[in-house]
Amino acid sequence: MWPTVNGAAGGRAVGEPVEFGVCVRFGLLGPLTVGGEPVGGGKVRSLLAALLMRPGRVVPSDDLKLALWGDEPPASATASLHNHVARLRRLLDSEDRVRAVPPGYVLRVDPGELDTEVFEAHARVALAAHNRGDWPVVAEETAAALALWRGAPLSGLYDPADGEPALVQRLGETRLLVLEWKYEAELRLGRHEGIGPELAALTGQFPLREAFHRQLMLVLHRTGRQAEALAVHQRLRRTLVEELGVDPGPAVQEAHREILREPAPRAELPTPAQLPPGPAHFTGRDDLVAQLRAALTQRRQPEAPAARHEGAPTAALAVITGMAGVGKSALAVHVAHALREEFPDGQLYLNLRGATPGLPPLPPIQALAALLNALGVDSRNVPDTPDAAAALLRSRLAPTRTLLVLDDAASAAQVRPLLPAGDGCAVVVTSRSPLAALDGATRFPLAPMTADESLGLLRAVSGRQLADGAARLVELCGRLPLALRVAAARLAARRALSPDALAGLLDAEDGRLDHLEYDDLSVRRSLAVALGALDPDAALALRRLGALDLPAYEVPVVARLMGLPEQRAGAALDRLVEVALLEEISYGRYAPHDLVRDFARELAAQDDGREAAVERGLRWYAEAARQSGLALSPPEREGPARVPEPVGDAEPFPDTVAALAWGDRELPAVVTLTERYARSSPTVFLLVRAYFSHLQYRGKYGALRHLNRFVLSAARASGDLVAQAHALGDLAGAHFLASRIEEALALNDEAIALWQELGERGRTQRTLANRGMLLERLGRHAEAAEPLEWSLALTRELDDAYGEAIILSHLGNLHEHTDARVAIAYHERSLATGCRIGSELLVHTAHCNIGYAHLTLGEWAAAVGHFERALCILGDQGDWHGRSQSWVGLVRVLGELGRTDEAYAACADLLDQAVERCDGYSEGLGRREYGRLERSRGRIAQARVQWELALTALEGGDPKAHAEVTELLAGLDEEPGVKSAADVG
């Protein structure tokens, strides 16, 4: 029992209301919190809890080790304890909060900072007021005490199978006493309405606690329900006699005599109208409102064929689902108010507590009792079993036209017994879960509001016109009604605060949720409630999503982040989808709402396992990119692999289609990871290297440059010469593919110097070959021969047949400027090697180069076959650079052969894909050929337009191609009757 109170905290007179000058900072009455925010799992949470259980007192190190590691602490426990204390100090943002005081540590907790101490202080004052009969003070202090409870004390910090700690038992018993005092005060003050259902729930939960039964008896008696009051007494007496062999105590007996002695006031039961007030500024959702009204008012006719086939008609059932704060309850209540005339027998409202802080979901039997009581059924006549109570509810509702609003449902099992059977009734259910097991429901998954609806809500709630900055503010609120209402409340309270200024505050992502709290509205608290209801796997998944913080996720990477098998990770993600914390944007691919993403980042910041989880995620991405590169360019077909050595445990891709699809999906993630982690994890260097093949295939040259610039900068900062050399080479390749030859040459020369310094002969050979090829492209033919010959010698020393074939190809291109026949001979030698070693890339390149050599010789018929074979080898999914070059050549020879329609069609396809990839070089070459086709048909003005567009696309790129187009344009000026581009419509 509660100990005798001889005084109050801080010298306060007994019974004086408690006031605290310091806000509650530490929370033990529910999941552990600091500053109102949950503390993530791990040793720091256990350490803080152990210190808070003895606030201001020295907790021996041995006790702390026991709290952290149980009976088997590791050999390094002392050092680890010091490290965890340091982490705790960082969490508390204070070095002097936790002090080392032999033989352990002490946590300074100022008055009013610990919720358990505040709770007990309120309880002491309430007890003193109770003893002297000061009922207003009792009501005030008990309300303040109970408001601190967020759930079971120390939730998640001990194993229930081991029994409750003494502190938890003491706090639980104190809470029950506070509840008794609260309801006693309500009775003494004549506040009978509304407390009956709460007391009914408590008598069900605590069947032997006489005080709650006595209070319920008096409430029922004083509200005109004498028979039900007597039934409560009868049930209590039967329970006490059967289980303990005793009669109720004097207080209950006196209440029983009062009921028998005094006639109960007569009370007529009004038509139930239990709906809470509708939202004052309900905005938008017009289509959903109309659809929901239709779903709730549509009734089946018994004679309809469908009804005869399906059986007896049933009540209309609508389920509104969505994430926290999206406006589910507001929509349900708004529509329910609008339908009062449709349901003249009343509207029932019941909060099922699916996501109520500190309270479990309402059990079906209690929900049934509440609904039956509202319909006039005496409590003593409510059956004890859910099935019988559900049958009685259906009987009562069957002849009526009643609307039920079941708010915040936890599960289909909780809702199913509450559903009426007659077709005159209707039910609207709100839930964060889709309640997929509820048959016959019309579902309304609620998404964030549209931009226009969001602006309307901001204006309505704030009472301001909101011009500048409002659109940006809407997006930063995620178009979430709860967040919008908070923002609007801030704007209404501070007229000097502009939408643009508030948007600026929200734009700092790390503090966005801090600015989305106002009075009792809080996005963070709403999300924390959802977190508190999650199982451990789902909660861990949410924290680890915040650790990596990507645009979207698939199961394999989440499994690595969690350190769990993929099956468990997938199940955890599905549960997050069920409670609308994630959206499954495509099968097996998940994305959080922006504000959920912010919340997950906050959780991750408190997670001791964050850094290790991030590294596991990076290694999985690097290995998946490596497997993608191997699928796109298999070493056995394409020569030495350009991808790094194995990095992790990602599964191989079955084919190039799957590899390309993965790479397409994950481009935003790879960019995000590179920008965020290039300077902190060398694994990013491997990821970007491995991802080169995909970007090359897809022609994403801008992304190639962007990623490798990040890697090169990070590698230089860390002094990693190998990573620098790879990044220089890949960045040079990205510039070459985009026909930025001068930049490519400078970068490649830096790579050559590094590879020579590192003694890497194989890498040196490849970069020398690239130097010769780049010099040839720049027209510096005499200089190109030397690095090519040097590279060729190295390939023979290294017995590298693939590398030798590449050099032969480059030498063929070089000789094409002087003797195309000699060039063809080189290309045929490269082709023979490619066929011998089975390299599709070499075979394709040789055919393409032979085609261009024949084109130089004016041998159109011979050229066309080689270009067609080159394109056939690559197919639709092949390397974009190779395909685009072969495509350009094919368009040219088709035009020269007079196959103009085919040429036009091929050129149009080429341009479409080049524009889609933002490949200016290929677009410029395509427009050059399109202009030639237009000129061949006498459409001179159209040819000029294409060539002028080509010059723009080629600007800063291949000087040879740019000069050729310039010459073509100049030739037009010499033709009679030519119009300028300005004359073309």
Steps between C-alpha positions, in 0.01 A plus 500: 500500500599866469724606793385755757573854380663731755592782263515611139787563262699820547346591836151535349208492737317169488229513237633808322482451120832400346670741261831434327726763349693245294338302220503122526816389321525129578212258452467154657118484496489319168785450251815678616515861371733797524349838429181331384682296234538121513848368570611236252588148597843386610725532800463876540126460559559229763770713666277808519211297642721348770620845605150650491368228731731649766506868404757714673653197673819312424432181309791256538676397181424135573127579504532686171686208340224269621242728335695507173625143467321289759688237695771453234670834428779487240866532599495853357194602706680774695639669190169453317313656792723809475421521126126469558515771768672726245224428248237574764663835572483583128136395491424729795718774346669546835833392645402558864162322497669165558789508747738227603471468878662189651390229500292586190314783332230748598248669268396853601124538477365841594161540673216455253713331235404134561140405430487231770601755766249752368233230496568398859508864614154558350383178664622611844317831471188321375507260797531785747208681335301174498557455873364847579217484242630773266346343190581772241870465585470121483346525153768742380798309639385155391435629148851650490651175626317275256581729205866401540430132422587401143485124552646230721798636700842400362328358191744294294770504768431169670373155408142452633575129532747588780235691696454872554777699674408637843483856365249397233285321758507801730412746228220276374344473842532875552325564170204287606474696827514827304221374277290414806555850643418658164164326464417563865558871437279489191221336703533749787489790252190358325678433171333172413466527124768338290685302766277192487673333200844564655397341829334211317829431322693514829263258675548259215877536520513479882207277605609488869561873552199606704552878473439506124187285537363726773560808287340341193196402710454859614549645152240266353257565785535878481445501123174309524629148438414336833460148365841510338653634823353207694629261235855632553466432873369152433790414268757633747351306790486179296864542395623569855309208648607255231867600489576625851210383717424852628224759458558854370640748751311770693538770233341283231227389739418863583477583129270198456274627781491845343382351171227300674397790726485782246283481189704542182430816298311422186696562186362473153749364252541747214578404145876443503693790346853418606697654215777734614486852355582508131825662384457877493697545178446185299648573158518316169454125454183572299517182293575286805216658697257424217626142462486437875146638525393276213662194658326559834154575362483227235266218615434168338146412410397153621341415167806590295662199329839585644357509849325165454823350378714642779262431786343739750570871456765653724583845630708728282861493617768756410861486622716815491870423528822698488804621689496695824376856455354451152147594613317168533293592805425847366362354177292237682347747748439764231306256281318348800368842604383562145301173505298555819173525312577174317531319836215632720546229765830646609874514461727291719865593542765284662876552522651154475839626621703333228773761540435676831808579710517296819183300436451160339245458220146476635407131541193396296297414812554850642420659164181295478400598853550869422289481181225302672491743792460787253203313353332469841605149602556466876854399588365194684332390179818517293612140441840399633627348174584701187294276271182540706557875543557538124178315429310731736652806329392371159149441634476852638626661181315278249175703482675837513674742269808573710845620397801364690837676493770267630808719528863383517453126463795276570396191304221330311446266797424801721244639252322187380283435813376861491349487152118505462329260264200699376526706185351811665821567691842610381847490651805714431828379646829689518830322542867528420475139384313407179294240694519278193334211685170694528281360224255713307663833586541792262850629567616857484880519526565861593798671339642842589295789366555659161698823482183707448316327786802555725510869419129522573546336841790732585293805410189381687676411825747791504245759388759650266520536121848341475653593170881495505664180622176314562548245223846414632363479853234254384761267352720519810197394705471198270140611425410316821192652669642472852823673397305763307282573803811547715651735244171690473477531878848649511409748226180593681681551832784710356377744238857617441602147402479472122439173315840541336673540838322194642593305188861599563481355851351176368758477223765408754409132490666408828265732688187480288299304755594751772304764309204271440384508861253745645296466817349149488576453129822313424607302197784346699271378782256357248779305333642397839165341585524293184856404591394393849249256354756329275658163568881502546582400141280769347636764739856396413419521129373857538813605691731346244313659209582830666865399529554462126226750406437414134218601265372139488595156632477135403507202735862386444660827607262537797596149612866608501418817689314298763751216510212252459392244237312643203179317595484678838594834345228464238242417766607806701463726195154356433397588854623856451285516186201368694521789748565751218855591606619379160344485155566207270558702184546186291518133585778451755607867492421735789517874565412708811313828506739796537402562865529130584846521343587787736371299796700194395815715479443614857463140614816400314700779665441327835586153370834358618507264203455773239856518362536125461158480336590773250821322405311173446255685277780662299675166452179342378449779246862473385472124452163529325651757263793265447267213414316733262829587330590132465161429341539787254866437414592141588881461519485181294340694211621857546856453620643593842226603740490875570308440822676477840561186700205351701371743762200333666238229460251627241347240271607482131253627239348234273542708182575845365133602508483446875835673553394804299164518677673499840744768389218719368307473828798570719655800322350750752627284787853474356515877452376558856747255652792646304423858596446409866768240574784544246718672760424259784502153343742361239224255407343783300808499271427137415129568454558775243762296315265204477208720389697636199387215273133575556532872433708433191240258366222748566688800367469689830823692449400794717442267796835333430681832523307606811574182695867476407563865587378423853716190521810675363464782752452256789790278387733800482390610847575155641827453307378176339712485182333188361154650536626825346640315198175306447291816538722693258471224242124467540451875494710514182279227355188697589637808322600291196155344473352848497762602237681737737833386366736770635372451858518122459863518384612712795334268752630188329857634508468550878381140528799375295742675736335346808488148358869524407581625850306205646674252268172378349610391149156369396328825596781699339450309174128581490544869573777523237260348249241759603757779452572386144129477419431847645791659307363342181158648569662842544673470162847475657580193293879508526485516880242220517720231353758497782270416796314247286820316406619512860167364617509227236842386623370481857201287396736247346722495810190445712355242256180708486319399181200720580718805555693428180175489302400840644835651392459353153161669484653835603782461245242428233318824585832685483590354156156588366620858468770393253397166348154355568603162351777463758249605765265221395783249531564606861129481580475152347787381722311642802182328376679166472624528860154597621348194331774276640457609865121543474484874571178656372637846572809445281294347220251787509776764510683341207188487284417861583855616419511302174169662407647847553811409297280391209300821546826695464567313176148575376415128496144539629379145427795343681458737797130440560543132579764566764287765674197269500705216646644729767151609609373142489778388737417765761120480475268752663664480843866517396763760578356839401828647374556208264136495388487874435820496292377205292161667465653822367700305243195299391290816449778646285538203266122442473467857379786458251339179369170683440316306772376831631189387686701246698762764570241749627344239732837388637613860551179593685548206739862599555407859584222393737735284704784753495272777630357267765855433625607866477782381270581818310775339293280225355219749454735728304614215274140391447392853402797522265371192316139620515611822333669301225175309440302824483747653253488188281125557465546867418374626839784745545345715772419192711856376450631833630284471812633150574863602449467807719351279773788259443757778553334588831503136615865451395625822660807431711518139379656318207680774299506289184121444500440866586720614210324264261156640585634855471624415151162351405325821608745714309432295188129585525574872470646439156181336370248732328160572658594386848300634796647575841375328814296807587298452181397146597160471671 
